[in-house]
Amino acid sequence: MNELEQKSPIEIQVQQSTIRTEICSIATARRVAAMLDQSPDDVTEGSPLPRGWQFVLMGADTRRSQLRADGFPGLGVVMQDFGLPRLLLGSRSVLYMSDILIGASVTRTSSIQSVTHKTSKMGPMAIAVIQHELRVSGETSPALIETQTYLLLPATKGAAKFPDTEISTDRNGYRTKTVVPDETLLFQYSALGFNSHKIHIDRAHARNVEGYPDLVVNGGLATLLLTEFLRQEIGVEPSSIQVRHAAPLFCGRPITMVANKKDSKWLLQAFDNRSALAVDMEVETDEL
């Protein structure tokens, strides 16, 4: 039995949902381009929103008084505390059915699909599944469906251990790229997604409350860096992605991205400064 297994999980089906209709604005898309150090002038009204940029349409408008103690707004729906003060993104899947054009009116339906309570070696924990559907106004089918799985964990007992010893890992691939996320990138991504989770923006909280060595790179930002690596360096747009977050990434520490093709799929990985695997992504495309 591993750390996440337990004898009697309790799954609660949750009906809570939020529906918002917003414009996929050119101003916001241009700011994403600027954040990625791309030319904002290349973003034009009526062009497809690059796949991976949909995070700007999923930000919550949770009232400040309803935020969790760690500042997490819930990404579309209010996320309860459940007595578990720490939260991490565990996995994400996105199915792209059609493009969203910049300037289009988009309706987002966000809902907590389930919350499963468990007891592990770390103590009580919960797994929350949130689903988002983005539908362009006038269309009957969604343009994309994104499902996010979050781990809600108990408080830390002292600082977590994140050794700097390098791990012997094969990081070779068809294409590789190294990036170093800094405080500005974390701030801009958090601001564009209206994500106030303190582990990304409050270094004292990340270190002293949650036990991390530095600010934590947003799980969504890590996903975006990988999809942009695929789009910009290899010229491939995904039709679906499956992402697993194996370990946190930290501000100011190099991230090495590796891309390999296996049959009709692309396999992307992100390694931390120790060469430990942090993110695993499987990508399907419309290419034959």
C-alpha positions in Angstrom: 0.0 0.0 0.0 1.6 3.3 -1.0 1.3 6.7 0.7 -1.9 7.7 -1.2 -3.7 4.4 -0.6 -5.9 3.7 2.3 -8.5 1.2 3.4 -11.8 3.0 2.9 -12.0 6.0 0.6 -15.1 8.1 0.9 -16.1 9.7 -2.4 -18.6 12.6 -2.3 -20.3 13.6 -5.6 -20.6 17.4 -5.7 -23.1 19.3 -7.8 -21.6 22.8 -7.2 -21.0 24.6 -10.5 -20.3 28.1 -11.8 -21.3 29.4 -15.3 -19.6 32.5 -16.7 -19.8 34.1 -20.1 -16.8 36.3 -21.0 -14.9 37.6 -24.0 -11.7 36.0 -25.2 -10.2 39.4 -25.4 -7.4 40.4 -27.6 -5.9 42.5 -24.8 -5.5 39.5 -22.5 -4.1 37.3 -25.4 -1.6 40.0 -26.1 -0.5 40.0 -22.5 0.0 36.2 -22.6 2.2 36.7 -25.6 4.2 39.4 -23.8 4.6 37.1 -20.8 6.0 34.4 -23.1 8.4 36.9 -24.6 6.5 36.8 -28.0 5.4 39.7 -30.0 2.0 41.0 -28.9 1.5 42.5 -32.4 1.3 39.0 -33.8 -1.9 38.4 -31.9 -4.8 39.5 -34.0 -8.6 39.6 -33.6 -10.3 36.6 -35.1 -7.2 34.3 -35.0 -7.3 31.1 -33.0 -6.3 31.3 -29.4 -3.2 29.1 -29.2 -4.0 25.8 -27.5 -2.7 26.0 -24.0 -3.6 29.7 -23.5 -7.1 28.9 -22.3 -6.0 29.3 -18.7 -7.0 33.0 -19.0 -10.6 31.9 -19.5 -10.7 29.8 -16.3 -9.8 32.2 -13.6 -12.2 32.3 -10.6 -13.8 35.5 -9.4 -13.9 34.2 -5.8 -14.5 37.0 -3.3 -11.5 37.7 -1.2 -13.4 36.8 2.0 -14.1 33.4 0.5 -10.5 32.5 -0.4 -8.9 29.5 1.3 -6.3 30.5 3.9 -3.5 29.7 1.4 -5.1 32.2 -1.0 -6.2 29.6 -3.6 -9.4 30.9 -5.4 -10.6 27.6 -6.8 -10.1 28.2 -10.5 -13.7 28.6 -11.5 -15.4 27.2 -8.4 -14.8 27.9 -4.7 -12.6 25.2 -3.2 -13.4 24.3 0.4 -10.6 23.8 3.0 -11.9 20.5 4.4 -9.5 21.1 7.2 -6.6 20.4 4.8 -4.6 23.6 4.4 -2.2 22.6 1.6 -3.2 22.1 -2.0 -1.3 20.9 -5.1 -2.2 20.2 -8.7 -1.8 16.4 -9.3 -2.9 16.0 -12.9 -4.7 17.7 -15.8 -6.3 16.5 -19.0 -7.5 18.7 -21.9 -9.5 17.6 -24.9 -9.6 20.2 -27.7 -12.6 19.8 -30.1 -12.3 23.1 -31.9 -10.5 26.4 -31.8 -11.6 29.5 -29.8 -11.2 32.6 -31.8 -9.8 35.7 -30.2 -12.6 38.2 -29.7 -15.3 35.4 -29.4 -17.8 35.2 -26.5 -17.1 32.1 -24.5 -19.3 30.4 -21.8 -17.4 28.5 -19.2 -19.1 25.9 -17.0 -16.9 24.9 -14.1 -17.9 22.2 -11.6 -16.4 20.1 -8.8 -17.0 16.6 -10.1 -16.0 14.8 -6.9 -14.1 15.0 -3.7 -12.6 11.7 -2.4 -11.4 11.7 1.3 -8.6 9.3 2.2 -6.2 8.5 5.0 -2.5 8.0 4.0 0.8 7.8 5.8 0.9 11.6 5.7 -2.5 11.7 7.5 -5.9 12.7 6.1 -6.1 14.0 2.5 -8.6 14.6 -0.2 -8.6 14.4 -4.0 -10.8 17.0 -5.7 -11.7 16.8 -9.4 -12.7 20.0 -11.2 -14.0 20.1 -14.8 -14.3 23.0 -17.1 -16.2 23.2 -20.4 -15.5 26.1 -22.7 -18.3 26.7 -25.3 -18.2 29.4 -27.9 -21.5 31.3 -27.9 -23.8 30.0 -30.6 -22.1 26.6 -30.7 -23.8 23.4 -29.4 -20.6 21.5 -28.6 -17.8 22.6 -26.3 -14.6 23.8 -27.8 -12.6 22.1 -25.1 -13.0 20.2 -21.9 -10.4 20.4 -19.2 -10.3 18.3 -16.1 -8.0 19.1 -13.2 -7.2 16.9 -10.2 -6.0 18.5 -6.9 -4.5 17.0 -3.8 -5.6 18.6 -0.5 -3.0 17.8 2.2 -2.5 18.3 5.9 -0.2 21.0 7.3 3.5 20.3 7.2 5.5 19.4 10.3 8.6 21.4 9.7 10.4 22.2 6.4 10.2 19.7 3.6 13.4 18.1 2.4 14.4 19.0 -1.2 18.0 18.0 -1.7 20.2 19.5 -4.4 21.9 16.2 -5.2 21.7 15.6 -8.9 19.9 12.4 -10.0 21.3 10.3 -12.9 18.5 10.6 -15.4 18.4 10.3 -19.2 17.3 13.7 -20.5 18.1 13.2 -24.1 15.3 13.5 -26.7 14.3 14.6 -30.2 14.4 18.2 -28.9 15.3 19.7 -25.6 15.1 23.2 -24.1 16.0 24.7 -20.7 14.1 27.6 -19.1 14.5 29.3 -15.7 11.2 30.7 -14.3 11.7 33.8 -12.3 9.5 35.8 -9.9 8.2 38.0 -12.8 7.0 35.1 -14.8 5.3 33.5 -11.8 3.6 36.8 -11.0 2.4 37.5 -14.5 1.0 34.0 -15.0 -0.8 34.2 -11.6 -2.1 37.6 -12.4 -3.4 36.6 -15.8 -5.2 33.6 -14.3 -6.3 35.6 -11.2 -4.6 32.9 -9.1 -3.7 34.2 -5.6 -2.4 30.9 -4.3 0.4 32.0 -1.9 2.8 29.3 -2.8 3.3 31.1 -6.1 3.5 34.7 -5.0 4.4 34.8 -1.3 8.0 33.5 -0.6 7.6 33.7 3.2 4.4 31.6 3.0 6.0 29.0 0.6 9.0 28.6 2.9 7.7 29.1 6.4 4.2 27.7 6.2 4.3 25.1 3.5 8.0 24.0 3.8 9.2 24.6 0.3 12.6 26.0 -0.5 11.2 28.8 -2.7 8.2 29.9 -4.6 6.5 27.0 -6.4 6.0 27.2 -10.2 2.3 27.0 -11.0 1.3 23.6 -12.3 -0.6 25.3 -15.1 2.5 27.4 -16.0 4.6 24.2 -16.3 2.0 22.8 -18.6 1.9 26.0 -20.7 5.7 26.0 -21.0 5.6 22.4 -22.3 2.8 23.1 -24.8 4.6 26.3 -26.0 7.8 24.3 -26.4 5.8 21.8 -28.6 4.1 24.6 -30.6 7.1 27.0 -31.0 10.0 24.6 -31.3 8.4 21.6 -33.1 5.4 23.2 -34.8 2.8 20.9 -33.3 -0.7 21.8 -31.9 -2.3 19.3 -29.5 -5.7 17.7 -29.9 -5.5 16.4 -26.4 -3.0 16.3 -23.5 -2.7 14.2 -20.4 -0.4 15.7 -17.7 0.9 14.2 -14.5 2.7 16.3 -11.9 5.3 14.1 -10.1 7.2 16.8 -8.2 7.1 20.5 -7.6 9.3 22.9 -9.6 10.8 26.0 -8.0 11.4 29.6 -8.9 14.9 30.4 -10.1 15.8 26.8 -10.7 16.4 25.5 -14.3 13.7 23.3 -15.9 14.8 21.1 -18.8 12.1 20.1 -21.2 12.4 17.1 -23.4 10.3 16.0 -26.3 10.1 12.6 -28.0 7.7 11.1 -30.5 6.3 7.7 -30.0 4.1 6.3 -32.8 1.4 9.0 -33.3 1.9 10.6 -29.9 4.4 13.2 -28.5 5.8 12.5 -25.0 7.0 15.6 -23.2 8.8 15.7 -19.8 10.0 18.5 -17.6 13.0 17.8 -15.3 14.0 19.9 -12.3 17.5 21.3 -11.5 18.4 17.9 -10.0 17.3 16.0 -13.2 14.4 14.6 -11.3 11.2 14.1 -13.4 8.7 16.8 -12.4 6.1 16.7 -15.2 5.0 14.0 -17.6 2.8 15.0 -20.6 1.3 12.8 -23.3 0.1 14.6 -26.4 -2.1 13.5 -29.2 -2.4 15.6 -32.4 -4.6 15.6 -35.5 -1.6 14.8 -37.6 -1.7 11.5 -39.5 
